[in-house]
Amino acid sequence: MEKDHKKQVTIYTDGGCEPNPGVGGWAAVLLYESTRKEITGSDPDTTNNRMEMTAALRALESLKESCRVILFTDSEYLKRGITEWLPKWKKNRWSRKGGSLKNVDLWQELDDAITRHEVEWRWVRGHGGIKDNERCDELVSKAIATQYRKIRK
């Protein structure tokens, strides 16, 4: 039997807005063996859910090769969207029972991104003392503050 030689990467993600909707930020911490990479970004006009999704998307897109990924998120919307709701939305041509699907652009991009990797989605409680999740939260706050400074100039 051939051994799987894909790299095992652990990713923590977070996103937020102040206020929601409003100025948003996202962050991800990527861990591979002894390597640690932090990525962040912001948006002047967005929602909390979009930032949570963007964090996961940008983290997955940053991987240079197909990997086995354990992705931690404190967003139930993101985790349930990917693991429970996505197959139904795709089957229904990117719509949902209650009408139009919000954030369809990001759901489609995430759907494409996950096909390149083996992703295990795990939910963690936000502000629960998990070091790398807390670091993402700090990075999100900094990204939002940076975006506010850009707006005020």
Backbone bond lengths (Angstrom), bond angles and torsions (degrees), N, CA, C in turn:
res aa  C-N    CA-C-N  psi(-1)  N-CA   C-N-CA  omega(-1)  CA-C   N-CA-C  phi
1 M - - - 1.456 - - 1.532 109.19 -
2 E 1.305 116.60 132.56 1.460 121.61 -178.02 1.529 110.23 -76.60
3 K 1.315 114.93 132.94 1.457 120.39 -179.87 1.533 110.07 -79.36
4 D 1.323 115.76 140.95 1.462 121.66 177.29 1.521 108.44 -75.09
5 H 1.332 116.72 120.78 1.461 120.83 -177.15 1.518 113.10 -104.47
6 K 1.315 117.09 16.37 1.459 119.22 178.53 1.513 110.39 -70.09
7 K 1.313 115.01 144.26 1.454 120.98 175.60 1.523 109.90 -67.56
8 Q 1.327 115.57 141.96 1.467 122.20 176.00 1.520 107.81 -97.17
9 V 1.332 116.87 115.67 1.454 122.65 -178.39 1.528 108.61 -117.98
10 T 1.315 115.67 135.29 1.461 121.25 174.55 1.521 107.28 -106.92
11 I 1.339 115.63 132.43 1.461 121.14 -177.79 1.530 108.99 -127.75
12 Y 1.324 115.43 133.53 1.463 122.56 170.39 1.520 106.95 -112.58
13 T 1.332 116.90 136.82 1.464 120.55 -178.45 1.526 110.64 -132.48
14 D 1.332 114.34 156.83 1.457 120.04 173.69 1.518 108.31 -159.35
15 G 1.310 115.28 156.57 1.453 122.20 175.77 1.510 108.95 -151.59
16 G 1.309 115.86 157.65 1.457 118.98 179.38 1.514 111.85 -166.59
17 C 1.320 115.14 169.43 1.462 123.25 179.51 1.520 109.41 -138.36
18 E 1.324 115.31 148.35 1.471 121.68 173.54 1.514 108.06 -138.92
19 P 1.326 120.73 105.09 1.475 127.80 -11.08 1.527 109.92 -76.40
20 N 1.297 117.63 -176.15 1.466 122.06 178.64 1.525 109.35 -116.22
21 P 1.330 119.56 113.90 1.466 128.14 -2.42 1.521 111.42 -73.35
22 G 1.330 114.51 159.53 1.451 120.65 -179.09 1.504 111.50 165.48
23 V 1.322 115.29 -143.67 1.462 120.98 179.45 1.531 108.02 -75.50
24 G 1.332 115.39 128.80 1.458 119.55 -175.88 1.507 113.75 -125.05
25 G 1.324 114.45 160.90 1.452 121.87 175.76 1.517 109.74 -143.19
26 W 1.305 115.30 155.73 1.466 121.19 176.99 1.522 108.81 -138.52
27 A 1.323 116.28 158.43 1.460 121.39 178.96 1.520 110.20 -155.62
28 A 1.331 113.70 154.37 1.463 120.45 174.67 1.526 108.61 -145.08
29 V 1.320 114.31 143.65 1.459 122.39 172.62 1.520 105.80 -115.39
30 L 1.339 115.76 122.31 1.459 122.18 -179.93 1.521 108.73 -110.11
31 L 1.334 116.17 131.28 1.460 122.35 -176.72 1.527 109.63 -125.00
32 Y 1.339 115.17 124.54 1.465 121.14 175.43 1.522 107.52 -139.30
33 E 1.313 116.10 115.87 1.460 121.98 -174.93 1.527 109.04 48.08
34 S 1.331 119.04 -118.19 1.465 119.65 -178.47 1.532 111.98 -97.27
35 T 1.325 116.96 6.98 1.466 121.40 -178.68 1.520 110.37 -93.86
36 R 1.309 115.12 136.32 1.469 122.61 178.94 1.520 107.41 -128.88
37 K 1.327 116.93 131.53 1.463 121.49 178.17 1.524 107.85 -132.85
38 E 1.332 115.42 134.23 1.461 121.04 177.29 1.524 108.15 -116.58
39 I 1.330 116.03 131.82 1.458 120.78 177.06 1.523 109.19 -128.48
40 T 1.325 116.39 145.80 1.462 120.98 -178.89 1.518 109.82 -144.94
41 G 1.314 114.19 166.64 1.454 121.21 174.48 1.514 109.60 -167.56
42 S 1.315 115.46 174.21 1.466 119.29 -178.89 1.516 109.89 -149.05
43 D 1.326 114.75 170.57 1.462 122.55 -179.82 1.526 106.83 -148.80
44 P 1.341 116.96 134.35 1.460 118.89 -177.20 1.525 114.59 -73.75
45 D 1.336 117.80 -17.81 1.466 120.59 -175.99 1.521 109.69 -150.18
46 T 1.327 116.02 96.94 1.460 120.01 -172.96 1.525 109.88 -154.98
47 T 1.328 116.08 -166.63 1.462 121.65 177.17 1.523 109.97 -128.03
48 N 1.306 115.52 162.53 1.450 121.88 176.89 1.537 111.02 -56.49
49 N 1.336 116.60 -47.44 1.462 119.67 -178.22 1.526 112.14 -61.69
50 R 1.326 117.12 -40.39 1.465 119.90 178.47 1.531 110.89 -63.09
51 M 1.316 117.07 -37.10 1.457 119.59 -179.90 1.535 111.18 -71.04
52 E 1.335 117.39 -38.05 1.467 120.70 175.92 1.531 110.00 -60.48
53 M 1.323 116.55 -44.37 1.460 121.59 179.80 1.524 111.42 -67.04
54 T 1.316 116.31 -41.80 1.458 120.98 -179.17 1.524 110.91 -62.20
55 A 1.324 117.33 -39.89 1.463 120.84 178.98 1.531 110.81 -58.07
56 A 1.319 116.64 -47.93 1.464 120.37 179.63 1.526 110.96 -65.45
57 L 1.316 116.58 -43.33 1.458 121.21 -179.03 1.523 111.50 -61.60
58 R 1.321 116.98 -50.19 1.472 120.59 -178.55 1.532 111.37 -64.21
59 A 1.319 117.07 -35.65 1.466 119.87 177.52 1.524 110.55 -64.33
60 L 1.326 117.28 -47.57 1.458 120.68 179.87 1.530 111.05 -64.74
61 E 1.321 116.72 -39.35 1.466 120.35 179.11 1.524 112.29 -66.55
62 S 1.321 117.23 -25.20 1.469 120.39 -177.71 1.531 112.70 -76.55
63 L 1.323 117.28 -13.58 1.463 120.25 179.43 1.527 109.44 -74.65
64 K 1.325 116.41 128.26 1.460 121.35 -172.63 1.526 113.66 -81.97
65 E 1.331 116.80 -12.66 1.459 121.05 179.31 1.525 108.53 -146.90
66 S 1.307 115.32 168.10 1.459 120.85 178.82 1.529 109.33 -65.32
67 C 1.330 116.46 129.16 1.465 121.87 -175.65 1.519 111.31 -132.31
68 R 1.317 114.47 161.46 1.459 120.95 164.74 1.515 105.33 -88.81
69 V 1.319 116.94 126.06 1.456 121.45 -172.28 1.523 110.05 -125.00
70 I 1.314 115.54 133.33 1.456 120.77 165.71 1.520 104.77 -107.78
71 L 1.316 116.83 114.17 1.456 121.77 -175.72 1.522 109.71 -111.06
72 F 1.322 115.39 120.02 1.456 122.53 179.38 1.524 109.63 -99.48
73 T 1.311 116.12 130.17 1.459 122.46 176.48 1.516 109.38 -135.91
74 D 1.329 116.22 147.83 1.467 119.02 173.41 1.528 110.61 -100.13
75 S 1.335 115.88 13.69 1.458 121.78 178.93 1.527 110.25 -101.65
76 E 1.319 115.82 110.78 1.468 118.93 175.13 1.523 110.50 -65.58
77 Y 1.331 116.67 -34.48 1.465 121.55 177.72 1.535 109.99 -56.82
78 L 1.316 117.40 -47.74 1.462 121.32 -179.88 1.521 111.10 -66.69
79 K 1.323 117.23 -50.93 1.463 119.72 -176.92 1.523 111.96 -62.53
80 R 1.312 116.88 -47.65 1.468 119.42 -179.04 1.531 110.98 -68.79
81 G 1.332 115.36 -36.23 1.465 118.74 178.07 1.513 111.42 -58.54
82 I 1.318 116.63 -47.20 1.466 121.38 -178.65 1.521 111.83 -71.59
83 T 1.330 117.35 -46.87 1.467 120.55 -170.89 1.524 114.42 -86.75
84 E 1.344 117.95 -24.79 1.464 119.87 -176.01 1.531 113.74 -115.70
85 W 1.324 116.87 -48.29 1.456 120.73 -168.20 1.523 114.37 -89.24
86 L 1.350 117.04 -29.69 1.461 121.39 -174.18 1.533 113.93 -54.50
87 P 1.330 120.06 -46.21 1.466 118.84 -179.80 1.536 113.18 -58.78
88 K 1.329 116.87 -38.19 1.472 120.22 178.73 1.522 110.89 -68.26
89 W 1.346 116.53 -42.51 1.458 119.86 179.45 1.521 110.84 -61.03
90 K 1.319 116.72 -42.93 1.464 120.37 179.75 1.529 110.40 -63.79
91 K 1.324 115.58 -44.41 1.465 120.67 179.83 1.534 110.58 -60.76
92 N 1.338 116.76 -35.03 1.469 122.27 -179.22 1.530 112.24 -94.30
93 R 1.334 116.37 25.47 1.470 122.64 177.96 1.534 112.06 55.79
94 W 1.317 115.07 48.59 1.462 123.06 175.63 1.524 113.14 60.54
95 S 1.318 114.49 42.68 1.469 119.83 172.72 1.524 107.48 -133.66
96 R 1.324 114.75 169.43 1.456 119.05 178.49 1.518 109.01 -131.16
97 K 1.305 114.88 166.42 1.457 121.40 -175.25 1.523 112.22 -54.86
98 G 1.325 118.08 -42.96 1.456 122.78 -176.08 1.523 114.80 -79.59
99 G 1.327 118.45 6.59 1.460 120.61 -179.75 1.509 111.74 124.97
100 S 1.322 115.23 -145.36 1.464 119.20 -175.02 1.533 111.33 -70.60
101 L 1.307 114.58 150.26 1.455 122.12 -179.61 1.523 109.10 -91.60
102 K 1.325 115.93 124.23 1.463 120.17 177.36 1.528 109.76 -75.17
103 N 1.306 115.86 147.54 1.461 123.10 175.84 1.527 113.29 62.15
104 V 1.327 116.54 29.68 1.461 120.36 -176.52 1.532 111.44 -57.59
105 D 1.334 117.59 -35.56 1.463 119.94 179.41 1.522 111.44 -59.61
106 L 1.326 117.02 -44.42 1.462 120.10 -179.53 1.527 112.24 -73.31
107 W 1.331 117.32 -35.95 1.468 119.30 176.27 1.523 109.85 -61.25
108 Q 1.318 117.42 -41.33 1.463 120.55 179.83 1.524 111.01 -66.55
109 E 1.328 117.08 -40.86 1.462 120.33 178.04 1.526 111.12 -65.95
110 L 1.313 117.07 -40.62 1.468 120.38 176.77 1.523 111.00 -64.40
111 D 1.319 116.39 -42.19 1.464 121.18 178.25 1.528 109.84 -57.23
112 D 1.311 116.78 -42.41 1.461 121.33 178.34 1.531 110.65 -67.94
113 A 1.326 117.40 -44.17 1.471 121.55 -177.19 1.522 112.44 -63.20
114 I 1.323 117.38 -37.94 1.468 118.85 -176.55 1.518 112.63 -73.68
115 T 1.332 117.98 -17.28 1.463 119.07 178.71 1.525 111.83 -68.59
116 R 1.315 117.58 -20.44 1.469 121.56 -178.84 1.529 112.95 -85.68
117 H 1.314 116.98 -8.79 1.465 120.87 -174.37 1.528 110.19 -136.30
118 E 1.327 115.12 164.91 1.462 121.42 169.37 1.524 105.39 -99.07
119 V 1.328 117.18 105.53 1.456 120.32 -172.77 1.524 110.58 -111.23
120 E 1.319 114.98 127.46 1.460 122.23 171.98 1.522 106.20 -106.30
121 W 1.326 116.89 119.38 1.458 122.63 -176.68 1.515 109.25 -94.47
122 R 1.328 116.08 127.80 1.470 120.67 178.86 1.526 109.26 -128.43
123 W 1.324 114.77 135.03 1.458 120.88 176.81 1.524 109.04 -93.23
124 V 1.334 116.23 137.55 1.460 122.15 173.10 1.521 108.32 -127.37
125 R 1.308 115.95 149.67 1.461 120.17 178.14 1.524 109.23 -72.17
126 G 1.327 116.29 127.20 1.459 120.91 176.75 1.511 110.97 -63.76
127 H 1.304 117.00 145.94 1.466 123.45 179.74 1.526 111.14 57.25
128 G 1.343 114.82 33.63 1.460 120.00 -178.28 1.512 113.94 -98.77
129 G 1.334 117.42 11.61 1.454 120.28 176.96 1.522 114.61 86.20
130 I 1.320 118.26 7.33 1.464 120.71 176.99 1.528 107.27 -80.49
131 K 1.329 115.41 117.29 1.467 122.46 -168.96 1.532 113.51 -49.38
132 D 1.302 118.60 -53.12 1.461 120.06 -174.67 1.527 112.59 -74.74
133 N 1.314 117.41 -27.24 1.462 119.97 172.80 1.523 110.04 -69.12
134 E 1.323 116.34 -40.87 1.472 120.67 176.99 1.526 110.57 -64.23
135 R 1.335 116.82 -37.60 1.462 120.33 178.10 1.525 109.88 -63.43
136 C 1.315 117.76 -41.71 1.466 120.62 177.03 1.527 110.44 -59.43
137 D 1.305 116.35 -42.69 1.462 120.77 179.05 1.533 110.51 -59.81
138 E 1.329 117.07 -42.97 1.467 121.18 177.10 1.532 110.88 -61.35
139 L 1.329 115.98 -44.40 1.468 120.57 -179.23 1.523 111.70 -65.07
140 V 1.334 116.99 -36.66 1.467 120.91 176.33 1.524 109.95 -62.32
141 S 1.327 116.40 -46.06 1.470 120.08 179.00 1.519 111.35 -59.51
142 K 1.335 117.22 -41.88 1.461 121.08 178.18 1.525 111.62 -65.58
143 A 1.327 117.14 -39.93 1.473 121.00 179.45 1.523 110.61 -64.42
144 I 1.327 116.64 -40.45 1.470 120.58 177.64 1.524 109.68 -64.54
145 A 1.313 117.59 -45.20 1.470 121.48 179.70 1.530 110.80 -60.87
146 T 1.327 116.77 -41.07 1.466 120.99 178.18 1.523 110.66 -63.24
147 Q 1.327 116.61 -40.88 1.471 120.29 179.35 1.523 110.50 -65.57
148 Y 1.324 117.32 -40.08 1.461 120.56 176.85 1.534 111.31 -60.75
149 R 1.346 116.13 -40.46 1.473 119.13 178.53 1.536 110.65 -63.38
150 K 1.338 117.32 -38.70 1.470 121.10 177.84 1.525 111.19 -63.41
151 I 1.323 116.25 -40.71 1.466 121.62 -177.97 1.531 110.31 -65.95
152 R 1.322 116.65 -38.60 1.466 121.16 -175.22 1.528 113.21 -74.34
153 K 1.333 117.82 -17.04 1.477 120.15 -177.84 1.495 112.35 -68.61
